[in-house]
Amino acid sequence: MADGFKIEQNHGKSRVRVARVWRRVAGSGDVIVEWNVGVSLFSDCLPAYTSADNSAIVATDSMKNTVYAKAKECTEVTSMESFAVLLGRHFASYYPQVTAAVINIVEKPWERVAVDGQPHSHGFKVGSEKHTTEVRVEKYGTLSVTSGIEGLALLKTTQSGFEGFVRDHFTLLPETRERMVATEVTAAWRYPFAHVSDIPAEPFCFTQRYLEVKKVLADTFFGSPLEGVYSPSVQNTLYLMAKAVLNRFPDIASVKLRMPNLHFLPVNLSSKDNPNMVKFADDVYMPTDEPHGTIEATVSRTMSRM
Ligand SMILES: O=c1[nH]c(=O)c2[nH]c(=O)[nH]c2[nH]1
């Protein structure tokens, strides 16, 4: 309370870009990660807002420097979740006035190249979808860890339809059992670690888990290589994808998926003189993402803490 007002505040540094290279890692060559780090500190620094007293302010410039200093300290290959926990623990425990730290990281998808079928020891190219994480650490070690995927673009040319929806005055969309379906999945899942001491001593491989979750999501979207699997709606496919992740990984408490429906509109062009210039036969489409459907859901285990 200040001057009869309530104030909730945090301050931090966004878009701190850091790359960390580990040289000549046994069995793989050089390893590089590039992270875009966000730091938010929740701290007792109200006088800075109300009385121009900065004595409790951790400078956001110092936060930026800390990211580089802690990256230097990671002498072994480190996942970005572990790095976020390391940073969050530092900020929450080192400064008495800091009650909680939230660390967000987006990883640039550098992938090792293969030359003549052989993995290159130090050559990388950029891939597509991105690995993300958000870690919150409170002063006495209470923790939440979410990981996610951004921009996982998936498409099927068939095995999708949409029928039985509400028909009213404004409905033009025909029912169909044959359409394209395309989306760009944003996913986030929550791990069950509730305290920094819950993180397993042997390195729980967050990076491996990210790759596995991504594979389960994509495999469920596509179905088997020859027959595929019929999708009656983006909603149903989203649910099956989330369920597959929860069934496969008992330590994941909850999954949030955002799956825009990126439309491929059938093209029919005609005029009075040329009534059949382009007659749609499941062949020519106009791809568009503006406007697009927005379908999102969070699927949790009952009794989960998310
Ligand atoms: O899978 C779909 N879900 C919808 O909610 C929807 N709405 C729409 O116009 N087309 C679709 N497709």
The ligand as an SDF file (V2000), in Angstrom:
LIG
                    3D

 12 13  0  0  0  0  0  0  0  0999 V2000
  -11.4600  -28.1060  -37.2350 O   0  0  0  0  0  0  0  0  0  0  0  0
  -12.1720  -27.0750  -37.2740 C   0  0  0  0  0  0  0  0  0  0  0  0
  -12.6510  -26.5360  -36.1170 N   0  0  0  0  0  0  0  0  0  0  0  0
  -13.4520  -25.4290  -36.0930 C   0  0  0  0  0  0  0  0  0  0  0  0
  -13.8710  -24.9690  -34.9960 O   0  0  0  0  0  0  0  0  0  0  0  0
  -13.7340  -24.8290  -37.3290 C   0  0  0  0  0  0  0  0  0  0  0  0
  -14.4570  -23.7380  -37.6900 N   0  0  0  0  0  0  0  0  0  0  0  0
  -14.3890  -23.6320  -39.0390 C   0  0  0  0  0  0  0  0  0  0  0  0
  -14.9220  -22.7100  -39.7170 O   0  0  0  0  0  0  0  0  0  0  0  0
  -13.6480  -24.6330  -39.5670 N   0  0  0  0  0  0  0  0  0  0  0  0
  -13.2300  -25.3950  -38.5260 C   0  0  0  0  0  0  0  0  0  0  0  0
  -12.4510  -26.5130  -38.4780 N   0  0  0  0  0  0  0  0  0  0  0  0
  1  2  2  0
  2  3  1  0
  2 12  1  0
  3  4  1  0
  4  5  2  0
  4  6  1  0
  6  7  1  0
  6 11  2  0
  7  8  1  0
  8  9  2  0
  8 10  1  0
 10 11  1  0
 11 12  1  0
M  END
$$$$
